[in-house]
Amino acid sequence: MPSADPAAHSSCTGFVLAAGAGTRYGKPKALAENGTWLRSAITALRDGGCDRVIVLLGATGPDPTAVALPADTEWLWVADWATGLSATVRAALHAANSRYVAFLPVDIPDIGPDVVARVLAAARSSQSGLARAVFSDTPGHPVVIENKHWEAISELCAGDMGASSYLSGRQDMVCVTCDDLAAGNDRDFPEVGAR
């Protein structure tokens, strides 16, 4: 529900999606590169214009000390994370108290604040309140979603289908080309060392 606070008119909560087990990677990606990816995602959202940043944890357990979170970082443990991405998305939408949310998975380490700022600006200036980064003509992250869509997303997402089950059919999604800023590739596997 939209906030009555005028200051929240264009506020955005940034969520780092870091609850998964990272099965293909070999460990939760919240722990990848000694937490470098996690800190990078937090910085991208914070410096990209999000008023509040929350890290969504799951496979690492309910103790935030298991993850190298900066001291001033908010976090939320998603108890039912193993049921799929939908549980994480629902937890985020329930925790948000803003007009917009921005979702950024932890495993896209080259996304910086400039990408987040560009996509957030596009969402704020669009009638739909929906925007996402696009790389090489492929939809990517971050995704920014206005609160008028949250209830429908919560109802539609299931299992490992998060907001995409709702967003994929939207003709009013603003696609923001960000090829000049990043590659936008997610990292599913550890890098193989040189032979």
Secondary structure as UniProt FT lines:
FT   HELIX           6..8
FT   TURN            9..10
FT   STRAND          12..18
FT   TURN            23..26
FT   HELIX           29..35
FT   HELIX           36..47
FT   TURN            48..49
FT   STRAND          52..57
FT   TURN            59..60
FT   HELIX           64..66
FT   TURN            71..72
FT   STRAND          74..77
FT   TURN            79..80
FT   HELIX           81..83
FT   HELIX           85..95
FT   STRAND          100..105
FT   TURN            106..107
FT   TURN            109..110
FT   HELIX           113..125
FT   STRAND          130..135
FT   TURN            136..137
FT   STRAND          138..146
FT   HELIX           147..149
FT   HELIX           150..156
FT   TURN            159..160
FT   HELIX           164..167
FT   TURN            168..169
FT   TURN            171..172
FT   STRAND          174..177
FT   TURN            179..181
//
